[in-house]
Amino acid sequence: MLEKGISGFEVEQTVLFGDVVQNYESDKPYPSKLLLKFVKERPIHVVVARDQENSSCIIITCYLPDPEIWNEDFKT
């Protein structure tokens, strides 16, 4: 996260208010999802899983989506 220049605030905002881009229901040990949020006009992707049993959120990864790979909306 820090190596990529992404702050804890940006990750938190993405987890709390981001749009679901993709659900990964078959991920183990917990289903996960890819979230997108523009924080300070910068797109942030966060993959997060939720442990329902412990009510905890697990950040798998976060990154700045590459505009060479993603469309303008950073969702496709």
Order of alpha helices (4+ residues) and beta strands (2+ residues): alpha-beta-beta-beta-beta
